[in-house]
Amino acid sequence: MLKVIKPFGTWPSDISAEMITRAAPGLNHLHSSADTLFWVESRPWEAGRNVIMCQTPEGAIKDLLPTQFSCNSKVHEYGGMAYTVANQKLYFVNALDQRIYQLDLESLNNPSPVSPEGPFRFADIIVDTKNQRLIAVCEHHIEGQEPDNYIATIALDQKHPEIQTLVAGSDFYAYPRLSPDNNTICWIEWQHPHMPWDNTQLWQASVSGKQLTNRCLVAGGNQDEAIFQPQWSPDNLLYFVSDSHNWWNIYRLRDGHRETVLLKDAEFAVPLWQLGVSTYDFIDSQTIGCTWTESGVWFTGLIDIPAQTLGKIDCHYSSMHSICTHHGQLFMMAGAPGLSTELISFSADKQLNRIYSPASLPIANSQLSTPESVLFSSADNQRVHAFFYPPINAHFRGDDQELPLVIVICHGGPTGATDSSLNLKIQYWTNRGFAVVDINYRGSTGFGRHYRQGLTGAWGLADVEDAQYAIGHLASLGKIDPKRCIIRGGSAGGYTVLSALTFTDTFKAGASLYGIGDLETLATDTHKFESRYLDSLIGPYPERKDIYIERSPINHIEGLNCPVIFLQGLQDKVVPPNQAEMMVDLLQSKGIKVAYVTFDDEGHGFRKANNIICAMEAELTFYQEVFNLVETS
């Protein structure tokens, strides 16, 4: 069938914002206990509710939480793994009150609270069956003070248990893990001003009754190493991921000495924005099932520990997370450019099994843009990675004499990464005739510690340069129209957006989703976890206040001369709404086209279906008005 010629950006599309909210629930946080496999499903159509799911020994898949409950932690504001299972009891953090509840998996009666009421938040929960208690990362919020973070215990054999402190003294904690023999516990900790991808320490201690003895720092003492996911092997050896040789690789401790499990120019870790993340697990004491990323693409395979070899499992998936072993098989959440995330497993002979595929995608592959992995040279000949999505529609195409508009996407973090998994929020644009370039700018993860440190002292500079050079590279190849460039991003990506619009003239419009306009406000009015993040990205505050003023777009509004749409949750504690409001007021005073869309029931990021729909449709309308795009039937 011949395609109808229509201007880029005006193609009718069946990929609606409403479809996006219903097509792909979020899947995360796999956990194996006895004969049952558990995970968390996030449902935008249920107001962002997180439901704990399971596959029973008989193979049935079912919800476990009553409708009034949602599993979600607010530790560090970003939460993470917030449940565990032991002895047919499910323990989970309830989103509404942040208390830990217990659900009997045999009776499935209404969950009952385990932790006391109070200003406490919990995540990364484990069960100490030997001492009949829960162990968890606890964040205690005190009015007028910085929250206190520590590893806590909660007795399971008391009617009204109190929260007891097990490990304290550092600013942050993660991964409390008991050895299989229950005699040793490990954890990682870190201090301000470091972030967990900069500098962490791995500790272990002996468990003597309900106390800890023989505390020992076992890795990270050089203060220049980021440790991730310590985990005990079945034979009681402590394994962990470290970037001590630039790449996040797997190591272990044996007889007090560090041993390399596998060295590879690849990353077996992700930045610890959420607690309890898992990229590997043990099939047995000789074999590790794992995932790793190279050039923005994820792979999976098996490590033969004695041989120190890695055998890749060939499959069509390119995005994988939440690794877990269950009955000798490797389980994970996986997706691909044309496939929504699903729960899969690989058997011992590497055979693929699709366990759970909840996403309904009534879109033919011919309607989906396939990402092209791109490497280009940025400033100082730095090589930078991106994914380029050409516009595509099964029924329409652009005129041969016209080049497509392009949307540059800046991922959040900024310590984070984008991958090539199916993202309908990108396909929403490409199916309407926009090209999209999704950039892993310097400072992104997945490319080694040196690349990850590319934004040290250079946030608002290096990332903006990379966005500009991406446009130049694609324009030189004749893939996009450099005169119709849009830049969009959320949170930290929103700061890159506002910086690019203020300090350069490359882009003609932008969208800032809960983005940062005033670095000083961010440094002085954000939550504990990120309160010193800018020390490395910008400089210590207030000692280098001059740099904060210099790089804050709000202080240079005279340079911002193109339309911007701001989308903001009014409950945002990470980037308070006043950031957007100051920029909006200044743009309005200059008479520049600006839109400000707010959601009084959202925080940092939009989780509710109606709000996601409203935000996407408002952004599309904004671009249509700015570039005079008329969608015709």
VEXDREN-2710 file (C-alpha; in Angstrom, 1 decimal):
% VEXDREN-2710
k/r/px/py/pz
1/MET/0.0/0.0/0.0
2/LEU/1.3/3.4/-1.0
3/LYS/1.9/5.8/1.9
4/VAL/0.1/9.2/1.9
5/ILE/2.5/12.2/1.9
6/LYS/1.9/14.5/4.8
7/PRO/4.2/17.0/6.6
8/PHE/6.3/15.6/9.4
9/GLY/4.7/16.1/12.8
10/THR/1.2/16.0/11.4
11/TRP/0.7/12.3/10.8
12/PRO/-2.5/10.8/12.4
13/SER/-1.6/8.1/14.9
14/ASP/-3.3/5.3/16.7
15/ILE/-0.7/5.5/19.5
16/SER/-2.7/7.7/21.9
17/ALA/-1.6/8.9/25.4
18/GLU/-4.5/6.8/26.8
19/MET/-3.1/3.7/25.2
20/ILE/0.3/4.3/26.7
21/THR/-1.1/4.3/30.2
22/ARG/-2.9/1.0/29.7
23/ALA/-0.5/-0.9/27.4
24/ALA/2.5/-1.5/29.7
25/PRO/2.3/-1.8/33.5
26/GLY/5.7/-1.6/35.2
27/LEU/7.3/-4.9/36.3
28/ASN/10.0/-5.0/38.9
29/HIS/11.5/-6.5/42.1
30/LEU/11.5/-10.2/41.5
31/HIS/11.8/-12.4/44.6
32/SER/11.9/-16.2/45.1
33/SER/10.7/-17.9/48.3
34/ALA/10.2/-21.6/48.6
35/ASP/8.1/-22.7/45.6
36/THR/6.7/-19.3/44.7
37/LEU/7.9/-16.4/42.6
38/PHE/6.9/-12.9/43.5
39/TRP/7.2/-9.5/41.8
40/VAL/5.7/-6.0/41.8
41/GLU/3.4/-4.6/39.0
42/SER/2.8/-0.9/38.8
43/ARG/-0.5/0.1/37.3
44/PRO/-1.0/3.7/36.0
45/TRP/-4.7/2.9/35.5
46/GLU/-5.1/2.3/39.2
47/ALA/-3.6/5.7/40.1
48/GLY/-0.1/4.3/40.1
49/ARG/-0.8/1.5/42.6
50/ASN/1.9/-1.1/43.1
51/VAL/0.5/-4.6/43.4
52/ILE/2.6/-7.6/44.6
53/MET/2.0/-10.5/42.2
54/CYS/3.0/-14.2/42.4
55/GLN/3.2/-17.3/40.4
56/THR/2.1/-20.2/42.5
57/PRO/3.8/-23.7/42.4
58/GLU/0.9/-24.8/40.1
59/GLY/1.7/-22.0/37.7
60/ALA/-1.3/-19.7/38.5
61/ILE/-0.6/-16.0/38.5
62/LYS/-2.5/-13.8/40.9
63/ASP/-2.6/-10.5/42.9
64/LEU/-1.9/-10.7/46.6
65/LEU/-2.8/-7.3/48.0
66/PRO/-6.3/-6.1/48.8
67/THR/-7.2/-3.0/46.7
68/GLN/-6.7/-0.6/49.5
69/PHE/-3.0/-1.5/49.7
70/SER/-0.1/-0.5/47.5
71/CYS/3.5/-1.5/48.0
72/ASN/5.8/1.5/47.7
73/SER/8.6/2.9/49.8
74/LYS/9.6/6.5/50.1
75/VAL/13.1/6.0/51.5
76/HIS/15.4/8.5/49.7
77/GLU/12.1/9.6/48.0
78/TYR/12.7/7.0/45.3
79/GLY/12.1/3.8/47.3
80/GLY/13.0/0.5/45.8
81/MET/12.5/-3.1/46.9
82/ALA/9.9/-2.8/49.6
83/TYR/8.8/-6.4/50.4
84/THR/10.1/-9.8/51.4
85/VAL/8.7/-13.3/52.0
86/ALA/9.6/-16.0/54.6
87/ASN/7.7/-18.9/56.1
88/GLN/4.5/-18.2/54.1
89/LYS/4.4/-14.6/55.4
90/LEU/4.6/-11.6/53.1
91/TYR/6.1/-8.4/54.6
92/PHE/5.6/-5.2/52.6
93/VAL/5.7/-1.4/53.0
94/ASN/2.3/0.2/52.4
95/ALA/2.4/3.4/50.3
96/LEU/-0.1/5.4/52.3
97/ASP/1.4/5.2/55.8
98/GLN/4.9/3.7/55.1
99/ARG/4.3/1.0/57.7
100/ILE/5.4/-2.5/57.2
101/TYR/2.5/-5.0/57.0
102/GLN/2.3/-8.7/57.3
103/LEU/0.1/-10.9/55.0
104/ASP/-0.4/-14.5/55.7
105/LEU/-0.1/-16.2/52.3
106/GLU/-2.2/-19.2/53.4
107/SER/-5.2/-17.5/54.7
108/LEU/-4.8/-14.2/52.7
109/ASN/-6.7/-12.4/55.5
110/ASN/-6.4/-8.6/55.7
111/PRO/-2.8/-7.5/56.2
112/SER/-1.8/-6.4/59.7
113/PRO/0.8/-3.8/60.7
114/VAL/4.1/-5.0/62.0
115/SER/6.0/-1.7/62.4
116/PRO/4.6/1.0/64.8
117/GLU/3.0/4.2/63.7
118/GLY/5.4/7.1/63.3
119/PRO/7.6/9.2/60.9
120/PHE/9.4/6.1/59.7
121/ARG/10.1/4.8/56.2
122/PHE/11.5/1.3/55.3
123/ALA/13.0/-0.4/52.3
124/ASP/15.4/-3.3/51.5
125/ILE/13.7/-5.6/54.0
126/ILE/15.0/-9.1/54.9
127/VAL/13.9/-11.7/57.5
128/ASP/16.2/-12.9/60.2
129/THR/14.5/-16.2/60.9
130/LYS/17.0/-17.2/63.5
131/ASN/16.3/-14.2/65.7
132/GLN/12.6/-13.8/64.7
133/ARG/12.9/-10.2/63.4
134/LEU/12.9/-8.1/60.3
135/ILE/16.0/-6.2/59.2
136/ALA/15.5/-3.1/57.0
137/VAL/16.9/0.2/55.9
138/CYS/15.0/2.7/58.0
139/GLU/14.7/6.5/57.4
140/HIS/13.4/8.4/60.5
141/HIS/11.9/11.8/59.7
142/ILE/12.2/14.4/62.4
143/GLU/10.5/17.7/62.1
144/GLY/13.0/20.5/61.3
145/GLN/15.9/18.1/61.0
146/GLU/17.6/16.1/58.3
147/PRO/16.2/12.5/58.3
148/ASP/18.2/9.9/60.2
149/ASN/19.1/6.8/58.2
150/TYR/20.1/3.5/59.7
151/ILE/19.7/-0.3/59.6
152/ALA/16.9/-1.2/61.9
153/THR/15.3/-4.4/63.3
154/ILE/11.7/-5.1/64.2
155/ALA/10.8/-8.1/66.3
156/LEU/8.3/-10.5/65.0
157/ASP/7.7/-12.3/68.3
158/GLN/6.4/-9.3/70.2
159/LYS/2.8/-7.9/70.2
160/HIS/3.9/-4.2/70.1
161/PRO/7.5/-4.3/68.8
162/GLU/9.7/-1.2/68.8
163/ILE/12.2/-0.2/66.1
164/GLN/15.7/-1.0/67.2
165/THR/18.9/0.3/65.7
166/LEU/21.3/-2.3/64.4
167/VAL/23.8/-0.2/62.4
168/ALA/24.1/3.5/62.5
169/GLY/26.6/6.4/62.1
170/SER/26.7/6.8/58.4
171/ASP/24.4/9.0/56.3
172/PHE/23.1/6.2/54.1
173/TYR/22.7/2.4/54.1
174/ALA/21.8/-0.3/51.6
175/TYR/21.8/-4.0/51.0
176/PRO/21.7/-5.5/54.5
177/ARG/22.1/-9.2/53.7
178/LEU/22.5/-12.3/55.9
179/SER/24.8/-15.1/55.0
180/PRO/23.1/-18.5/54.3
181/ASP/24.3/-19.8/57.7
182/ASN/22.9/-16.7/59.4
183/ASN/26.2/-16.1/61.2
184/THR/27.3/-13.0/59.2
185/ILE/25.6/-9.8/57.9
186/CYS/26.9/-7.4/55.3
187/TRP/25.8/-4.0/54.1
188/ILE/27.0/-1.0/52.2
189/GLU/27.1/2.6/53.5
190/TRP/28.2/6.0/52.3
191/GLN/28.5/9.5/53.6
192/HIS/27.8/13.0/52.4
193/PRO/28.8/14.5/49.9
194/HIS/29.1/11.2/48.0
195/MET/26.4/9.5/46.0
196/PRO/26.2/5.7/45.9
197/TRP/27.7/5.6/42.4
198/ASP/30.7/7.7/43.6
199/ASN/32.0/6.2/46.8
200/THR/30.6/3.5/49.1
201/GLN/32.0/1.1/51.6
202/LEU/31.2/-2.6/52.1
203/TRP/31.1/-3.9/55.7
204/GLN/30.4/-7.2/57.4
205/ALA/29.9/-8.2/61.0
206/SER/29.2/-11.4/63.0
207/VAL/25.7/-11.9/64.3
208/SER/25.9/-12.8/68.0
209/GLY/22.3/-13.3/69.2
210/LYS/20.6/-10.0/68.4
211/GLN/23.9/-8.0/68.5
212/LEU/26.7/-7.5/66.0
213/THR/30.3/-8.1/66.7
214/ASN/33.6/-8.1/64.7
215/ARG/32.6/-5.3/62.4
216/CYS/35.0/-5.0/59.5
217/LEU/35.4/-2.8/56.5
218/VAL/36.0/-5.3/53.7
219/ALA/36.0/-3.1/50.5
220/GLY/35.8/0.6/49.6
221/GLY/38.3/1.8/52.1
222/ASN/40.2/3.7/49.3
223/GLN/37.4/6.2/49.1
224/ASP/37.3/6.0/45.3
225/GLU/35.1/3.0/44.6
226/ALA/31.4/2.5/44.1
227/ILE/30.2/-0.9/45.4
228/PHE/26.9/-2.4/44.3
229/GLN/24.8/-5.4/45.3
230/PRO/26.7/-7.4/47.9
231/GLN/25.3/-10.9/47.9
232/TRP/26.2/-14.2/49.6
233/SER/26.8/-17.3/47.5
234/PRO/25.3/-20.6/48.6
235/ASP/28.6/-21.6/50.1
236/ASN/28.8/-18.5/52.3
237/LEU/31.2/-16.4/50.2
238/LEU/30.5/-12.6/49.9
239/TYR/30.3/-11.4/46.3
240/PHE/29.8/-7.8/45.2
241/VAL/30.1/-5.5/42.2
242/SER/32.8/-2.8/42.1
243/ASP/34.1/-0.2/39.6
244/SER/37.7/-0.3/41.0
245/HIS/39.0/-1.0/37.5
246/ASN/36.7/1.5/35.7
247/TRP/33.9/-1.0/34.8
248/TRP/31.3/-2.3/37.3
249/ASN/32.5/-5.9/37.5
250/ILE/31.9/-8.8/39.9
251/TYR/34.3/-9.7/42.7
252/ARG/34.3/-11.8/45.8
253/LEU/36.0/-12.1/49.2
254/ARG/37.7/-15.3/50.2
255/ASP/39.9/-15.7/53.2
256/GLY/39.9/-12.0/53.7
257/HIS/41.2/-11.2/50.2
258/ARG/39.4/-9.8/47.2
259/GLU/39.3/-12.0/44.1
260/THR/38.1/-11.1/40.6
261/VAL/35.2/-13.2/39.4
262/LEU/35.2/-11.7/35.9
263/LEU/36.8/-8.7/34.2
264/LYS/35.0/-7.3/31.2
265/ASP/34.7/-3.8/29.6
266/ALA/31.0/-3.8/30.5
267/GLU/28.8/-2.8/33.4
268/PHE/27.1/-5.4/35.8
269/ALA/25.4/-2.6/37.8
270/VAL/23.1/0.4/37.6
271/PRO/23.1/3.6/39.7
272/LEU/21.5/3.0/43.0
273/TRP/18.6/5.4/42.8
274/GLN/16.3/2.6/44.2
275/LEU/17.3/0.2/46.9
276/GLY/17.5/-3.5/46.5
277/VAL/18.3/-3.6/42.8
278/SER/19.6/-6.9/41.5
279/THR/21.7/-7.6/38.3
280/TYR/22.9/-11.1/39.2
281/ASP/22.0/-14.1/41.3
282/PHE/23.4/-17.6/42.0
283/ILE/22.2/-20.6/40.0
284/ASP/24.5/-22.6/42.4
285/SER/27.8/-22.1/44.1
286/GLN/29.6/-22.5/40.8
287/THR/27.4/-20.5/38.5
288/ILE/26.1/-16.9/38.4
289/GLY/23.2/-15.8/36.2
290/CYS/23.6/-12.1/35.3
291/THR/22.9/-9.2/33.1
292/TRP/25.3/-6.6/31.8
293/THR/25.2/-3.6/29.5
294/GLU/27.5/-2.6/26.6
295/SER/27.0/0.4/24.4
296/GLY/23.5/1.0/25.9
297/VAL/22.3/-2.6/25.1
298/TRP/21.7/-5.2/27.9
299/PHE/22.7/-8.8/27.6
300/THR/22.2/-11.9/29.8
301/GLY/24.3/-15.0/30.4
302/LEU/26.0/-17.3/32.9
303/ILE/29.3/-16.9/34.6
304/ASP/31.3/-20.1/35.2
305/ILE/32.9/-19.0/38.5
306/PRO/35.8/-21.5/38.6
307/ALA/36.7/-21.0/34.9
308/GLN/36.1/-17.2/35.1
309/THR/34.2/-17.3/31.8
310/LEU/31.0/-15.7/30.7
311/GLY/28.6/-17.5/28.3
312/LYS/26.1/-15.1/26.6
313/ILE/22.6/-16.3/26.1
314/ASP/21.4/-15.4/22.7
315/CYS/17.9/-13.8/22.7
316/HIS/16.0/-10.9/21.1
317/TYR/15.8/-8.9/24.3
318/SER/17.8/-5.7/24.7
319/SER/16.7/-4.4/28.1
320/MET/16.8/-6.6/31.2
321/HIS/16.5/-5.9/35.0
322/SER/15.4/-7.4/38.3
323/ILE/17.4/-10.7/38.2
324/CYS/16.4/-13.6/40.3
325/THR/17.0/-17.4/40.4
326/HIS/14.2/-19.8/41.2
327/HIS/14.4/-23.6/41.1
328/GLY/17.7/-23.4/39.3
329/GLN/16.5/-21.2/36.5
330/LEU/17.3/-17.6/35.7
331/PHE/14.3/-15.1/35.9
332/MET/14.2/-11.5/34.9
333/MET/12.1/-8.7/33.5
334/ALA/13.0/-8.1/29.8
335/GLY/12.0/-6.0/26.9
336/ALA/13.0/-5.2/23.3
337/PRO/12.5/-2.3/20.8
338/GLY/9.2/-3.9/19.6
339/LEU/8.2/-5.8/22.7
340/SER/6.8/-4.5/26.1
341/THR/8.5/-5.7/29.3
342/GLU/7.6/-9.2/30.3
343/LEU/8.7/-11.8/32.9
344/ILE/10.8/-14.4/31.3
345/SER/13.1/-17.3/32.4
346/PHE/16.0/-19.3/31.0
347/SER/16.4/-22.9/31.9
348/ALA/19.7/-24.6/32.6
349/ASP/20.0/-25.4/28.9
350/LYS/19.3/-21.7/28.0
351/GLN/15.8/-22.3/26.7
352/LEU/13.6/-19.2/26.9
353/ASN/10.2/-19.3/28.7
354/ARG/7.8/-16.4/28.7
355/ILE/6.1/-16.4/32.1
356/TYR/4.0/-13.3/32.2
357/SER/3.3/-10.8/29.5
358/PRO/0.6/-8.3/30.8
359/ALA/1.0/-5.6/28.2
360/SER/-1.6/-5.4/25.5
361/LEU/-0.1/-3.7/22.5
362/PRO/-2.6/-3.4/19.6
363/ILE/0.1/-1.8/17.4
364/ALA/1.7/-3.6/14.5
365/ASN/5.5/-3.6/14.4
366/SER/5.3/-1.7/11.1
367/GLN/4.1/1.3/13.3
368/LEU/7.1/1.2/15.6
369/SER/10.4/3.0/15.0
370/THR/13.5/0.8/15.5
371/PRO/16.3/2.6/17.4
372/GLU/19.7/3.0/15.7
373/SER/22.6/3.0/18.1
374/VAL/24.7/6.0/17.3
375/LEU/28.2/7.1/18.4
376/PHE/29.3/10.6/17.6
377/SER/32.1/13.0/18.5
378/SER/31.2/15.8/20.9
379/ALA/33.4/18.6/22.3
380/ASP/37.2/17.7/22.6
381/ASN/36.5/14.7/20.4
382/GLN/34.7/12.9/23.3
383/ARG/32.7/9.9/22.0
384/VAL/29.1/10.0/23.1
385/HIS/26.3/7.5/22.7
386/ALA/22.7/7.9/21.6
387/PHE/19.7/6.1/20.2
388/PHE/18.2/7.6/17.1
389/TYR/14.5/6.9/16.2
390/PRO/13.5/7.9/12.7
391/PRO/9.8/8.8/12.2
392/ILE/7.7/6.0/10.9
393/ASN/4.0/5.4/10.2
394/ALA/2.5/2.5/8.3
395/HIS/0.2/4.9/6.4
396/PHE/2.1/8.2/6.0
397/ARG/5.5/9.5/5.1
398/GLY/7.1/12.9/4.7
399/ASP/7.8/14.7/1.4
400/ASP/11.2/13.9/-0.1
401/GLN/12.0/17.6/0.0
402/GLU/11.3/17.9/3.8
403/LEU/13.4/16.8/6.7
404/PRO/11.7/15.8/10.0
405/LEU/11.5/17.8/13.2
406/VAL/13.6/16.2/15.9
407/ILE/13.1/15.9/19.6
408/VAL/16.2/15.5/21.7
409/ILE/15.4/13.5/24.9
410/CYS/17.6/14.1/28.0
411/HIS/17.3/11.3/30.6
412/GLY/17.0/12.1/34.3
413/GLY/19.5/11.6/37.0
414/PRO/21.7/13.0/35.5
415/THR/23.5/9.8/36.7
416/GLY/21.4/7.3/34.7
417/ALA/21.0/5.9/31.2
418/THR/18.6/5.3/28.4
419/ASP/18.2/1.9/26.6
420/SER/16.5/0.5/23.6
421/SER/13.5/-1.2/25.2
422/LEU/10.1/-0.4/23.8
423/ASN/9.1/3.1/25.0
424/LEU/5.6/4.1/23.8
425/LYS/6.3/7.6/25.0
426/ILE/8.9/7.8/22.2
427/GLN/6.8/6.0/19.7
428/TYR/4.0/8.5/20.4
429/TRP/6.3/11.1/18.7
430/THR/7.8/9.0/15.9
431/ASN/4.5/7.7/14.8
432/ARG/3.3/11.3/14.3
433/GLY/6.3/12.2/12.2
434/PHE/8.9/13.4/14.7
435/ALA/12.4/12.1/14.8
436/VAL/13.8/11.4/18.3
437/VAL/17.3/11.2/19.6
438/ASP/17.7/9.7/23.1
439/ILE/21.1/10.7/24.4
440/ASN/23.4/8.9/26.9
441/TYR/25.4/12.1/27.4
442/ARG/28.6/12.2/29.3
443/GLY/27.9/11.4/32.9
444/SER/25.6/8.5/31.9
445/THR/26.0/5.0/33.4
446/GLY/26.8/1.9/31.4
447/PHE/30.1/3.1/29.9
448/GLY/32.5/2.9/32.8
449/ARG/33.4/5.0/35.8
450/HIS/35.5/7.5/33.7
451/TYR/32.5/8.2/31.4
452/ARG/30.2/8.4/34.4
453/GLN/32.5/11.1/35.9
454/GLY/32.2/13.1/32.7
455/LEU/29.8/15.5/34.4
456/THR/32.0/16.1/37.4
457/GLY/32.1/19.9/37.7
458/ALA/30.5/20.1/34.2
459/TRP/26.8/19.6/34.6
460/GLY/25.0/22.1/32.4
461/LEU/28.0/22.3/30.1
462/ALA/29.0/18.8/28.9
463/ASP/25.5/17.5/28.7
464/VAL/24.4/20.6/26.7
465/GLU/27.3/20.2/24.4
466/ASP/26.4/16.6/23.8
467/ALA/22.9/17.6/22.9
468/GLN/24.1/20.2/20.4
469/TYR/26.7/17.9/18.8
470/ALA/24.0/15.2/18.4
471/ILE/22.0/17.6/16.4
472/GLY/25.0/18.6/14.3
473/HIS/25.9/14.9/13.7
474/LEU/22.4/13.9/12.6
475/ALA/22.0/17.0/10.5
476/SER/25.2/16.2/8.6
477/LEU/23.8/12.8/7.8
478/GLY/20.6/14.5/6.4
479/LYS/18.4/12.7/9.0
480/ILE/16.8/15.8/10.7
481/ASP/15.9/19.4/10.1
482/PRO/18.3/21.4/12.3
483/LYS/16.1/24.4/12.1
484/ARG/13.2/22.6/13.9
485/CYS/14.8/21.1/17.0
486/ILE/13.0/20.4/20.2
487/ILE/14.6/19.4/23.5
488/ARG/12.7/17.7/26.3
489/GLY/13.6/16.1/29.6
490/GLY/12.5/15.5/33.2
491/SER/14.1/16.3/36.5
492/ALA/17.8/16.5/35.9
493/GLY/17.1/16.2/32.2
494/GLY/14.8/19.2/32.6
495/TYR/17.9/21.2/33.8
496/THR/19.7/20.2/30.6
497/VAL/16.7/21.4/28.7
498/LEU/16.6/24.8/30.3
499/SER/20.3/25.2/30.1
500/ALA/20.3/24.4/26.4
501/LEU/17.5/26.8/25.7
502/THR/19.0/29.6/27.8
503/PHE/22.7/29.4/26.9
504/THR/22.5/28.2/23.2
505/ASP/20.4/28.9/20.2
506/THR/20.4/25.3/18.8
507/PHE/16.8/24.5/19.9
508/LYS/13.6/26.2/19.0
509/ALA/11.3/24.9/21.7
510/GLY/11.5/22.8/24.8
511/ALA/9.6/20.8/27.4
512/SER/10.7/20.8/31.1
513/LEU/9.1/18.1/33.1
514/TYR/9.6/18.8/36.8
515/GLY/13.0/20.3/35.8
516/ILE/15.5/22.5/37.6
517/GLY/15.9/26.2/36.8
518/ASP/17.6/27.4/40.0
519/LEU/20.6/25.4/41.2
520/GLU/20.8/27.3/44.4
521/THR/17.2/26.4/45.3
522/LEU/18.0/22.8/44.5
523/ALA/21.1/22.8/46.7
524/THR/19.2/24.3/49.7
525/ASP/15.7/23.0/49.3
526/THR/15.8/19.3/48.4
527/HIS/15.6/16.0/50.2
528/LYS/18.5/14.4/52.1
529/PHE/19.6/11.8/49.5
530/GLU/20.3/14.5/46.9
531/SER/21.2/17.4/49.1
532/ARG/24.9/17.1/48.4
533/TYR/24.6/15.7/44.9
534/LEU/25.6/19.0/43.3
535/ASP/28.9/19.1/45.2
536/SER/30.4/16.9/42.5
537/LEU/28.3/18.0/39.5
538/ILE/28.7/21.8/40.2
539/GLY/30.8/22.4/43.2
540/PRO/30.4/22.7/47.0
541/TYR/27.8/25.2/48.1
542/PRO/28.0/27.9/49.3
543/GLU/31.7/28.0/48.7
544/ARG/31.2/28.0/44.9
545/LYS/28.0/30.0/44.9
546/ASP/29.4/31.9/41.9
547/ILE/29.1/28.7/39.7
548/TYR/25.6/28.0/40.9
549/ILE/24.5/31.6/39.9
550/GLU/26.4/31.3/36.6
551/ARG/24.8/28.0/35.5
552/SER/21.3/28.6/36.7
553/PRO/19.0/29.4/33.7
554/ILE/16.8/31.5/35.9
555/ASN/19.5/34.0/36.4
556/HIS/20.0/34.4/32.6
557/ILE/16.5/34.7/31.4
558/GLU/17.5/37.2/28.8
559/GLY/19.1/34.3/26.9
560/LEU/15.8/32.3/26.8
561/ASN/14.0/33.4/23.7
562/CYS/12.0/30.4/22.6
563/PRO/8.7/28.7/23.7
564/VAL/8.8/26.3/26.7
565/ILE/6.2/24.1/28.3
566/PHE/6.6/23.2/32.0
567/LEU/4.9/20.2/33.5
568/GLN/5.0/19.9/37.3
569/GLY/3.7/17.9/40.2
570/LEU/2.7/20.2/43.1
571/GLN/3.7/17.6/45.7
572/ASP/7.2/17.3/44.3
573/LYS/9.8/17.3/47.2
574/VAL/12.8/16.6/44.9
575/VAL/12.3/19.6/42.6
576/PRO/9.8/22.0/44.3
577/PRO/7.2/23.7/42.1
578/ASN/8.7/27.2/42.7
579/GLN/11.5/26.2/40.3
580/ALA/9.0/26.1/37.4
581/GLU/6.9/29.0/38.6
582/MET/9.8/31.4/38.7
583/MET/10.8/30.5/35.1
584/VAL/7.1/30.8/33.9
585/ASP/6.7/34.2/35.5
586/LEU/9.9/35.5/33.8
587/LEU/8.9/34.1/30.4
588/GLN/5.5/35.6/30.7
589/SER/7.0/39.0/31.6
590/LYS/9.1/38.8/28.4
591/GLY/6.0/37.9/26.3
592/ILE/7.4/34.6/25.2
593/LYS/5.0/31.7/24.6
594/VAL/4.9/29.5/27.7
595/ALA/2.6/26.8/29.1
596/TYR/2.4/25.7/32.7
597/VAL/0.6/22.4/33.4
598/THR/0.3/21.3/37.1
599/PHE/-1.0/18.3/38.9
600/ASP/-1.9/18.7/42.5
601/ASP/-1.8/15.0/43.2
602/GLU/1.6/14.2/41.8
603/GLY/5.1/14.3/43.2
604/HIS/8.4/13.8/41.3
605/GLY/7.2/12.1/38.2
606/PHE/3.7/11.4/37.0
607/ARG/2.2/8.0/38.0
608/LYS/-1.6/8.5/37.5
609/ALA/-3.1/7.6/34.1
610/ASN/-5.2/10.8/33.8
611/ASN/-2.2/13.0/34.5
612/ILE/0.1/11.2/32.1
613/ILE/-2.5/11.5/29.4
614/CYS/-3.0/15.2/30.1
615/ALA/0.7/15.9/30.2
616/MET/1.4/14.2/26.8
617/GLU/-1.5/15.7/25.0
618/ALA/-0.6/19.2/26.4
619/GLU/2.9/18.8/25.1
620/LEU/1.8/17.7/21.7
621/THR/-0.6/20.6/21.4
622/PHE/2.1/23.0/22.5
623/TYR/4.5/21.8/19.7
624/GLN/1.6/21.9/17.1
625/GLU/1.0/25.6/18.0
626/VAL/4.7/26.5/18.1
627/PHE/5.5/24.9/14.7
628/ASN/2.1/25.4/13.1
629/LEU/1.5/21.7/12.7
630/VAL/-2.0/20.8/11.7
631/GLU/-2.9/17.1/12.0
632/THR/-5.3/16.3/9.2
633/SER/-7.4/13.2/8.7
END
